[in-house]
């Protein structure tokens, strides 16, 4: 379980590398192809990919969500501050976005 992608599937690793090269060498004017920071890539590829956390912070349907709750609560507070809002929901509206969150 601790092997790197290049060891497990070098063809996919190569395709990822080539796509990264393409993104770094071209200017895309498509909004949905916005480049995220290294920090966002790191978070998106973190152990939270393995975690299912249905519900809201402190009111989940599954156990072991305390760290997911912490991250989601941080996101909520930051969104409220950014938009000057009393409430914020930072959860994706569909499963495909949830898988990428």
C-alpha positions in Angstrom: 0.0 0.0 0.0 2.9 2.4 0.3 4.2 2.1 -3.3 4.3 5.2 -5.5 2.2 5.3 -8.6 5.2 5.2 -10.9 6.0 1.8 -9.5 2.5 0.4 -9.6 1.3 1.9 -12.9 4.1 3.7 -14.8 1.8 4.4 -17.8 -0.7 6.3 -15.7 2.2 8.1 -13.9 3.6 9.1 -17.3 0.3 10.4 -18.5 -0.1 12.5 -15.3 3.4 13.9 -15.8 2.7 14.7 -19.4 -0.6 16.5 -18.5 1.3 18.5 -15.8 3.8 19.5 -18.5 1.0 20.5 -20.9 -0.7 22.6 -18.2 2.6 24.3 -17.3 3.5 25.2 -20.9 0.1 26.4 -22.2 -2.3 29.1 -21.3 -5.8 27.7 -21.1 -8.7 30.2 -21.3 -11.3 27.7 -20.2 -12.5 28.5 -16.7 -13.0 24.9 -15.8 -9.4 24.2 -16.5 -8.1 26.6 -13.9 -4.7 25.6 -12.4 -4.8 25.0 -8.7 -1.8 25.6 -6.3 0.5 22.9 -5.1 -1.2 23.3 -1.7 -4.6 22.5 -3.2 -3.2 19.5 -5.1 -1.7 18.3 -1.8 -5.0 18.6 0.1 -7.0 17.0 -2.8 -4.6 14.0 -2.8 -4.6 13.6 1.0 -5.9 10.8 3.2 -9.3 12.6 3.1 -9.8 10.9 -0.3 -10.3 7.7 1.7 -12.9 9.2 4.1 -16.6 9.2 3.8 -18.2 11.9 5.9 -21.9 12.2 5.2 -23.8 14.8 7.1 -22.6 18.0 8.8 -19.7 18.6 11.3 -20.6 17.1 14.6 -23.6 15.3 13.1 -22.2 12.6 10.9 -23.7 9.3 10.0 -20.3 7.5 10.4 -17.7 7.5 13.1 -14.2 8.7 12.9 -15.0 12.0 11.3 -13.4 14.4 13.8 -10.6 15.5 11.5 -13.0 15.8 8.5 -15.2 17.9 10.8 -12.3 20.1 11.7 -11.4 20.8 8.0 -15.0 21.4 7.0 -15.5 23.7 10.0 -12.4 25.7 9.0 -13.8 26.0 5.4 -17.2 27.1 6.7 -15.7 29.8 8.9 -13.4 31.0 6.1 -16.2 31.2 3.6 -18.4 33.1 6.1 -15.6 35.6 6.7 -14.8 36.0 3.0 -18.4 36.6 2.0 -19.5 38.4 5.1 -22.2 35.7 5.6 -23.9 34.5 8.6 -24.1 30.9 7.2 -22.1 28.9 4.7 -22.3 25.4 3.2 -19.1 24.3 1.7 -20.2 20.8 0.7 -20.3 19.8 -2.9 -23.8 19.5 -4.5 -23.1 16.2 -6.2 -21.1 13.0 -5.6 -18.6 13.6 -8.5 -17.6 16.9 -6.9 -17.5 15.3 -3.5 -15.0 12.7 -4.8 -12.7 15.6 -5.9 -13.1 17.7 -2.7 
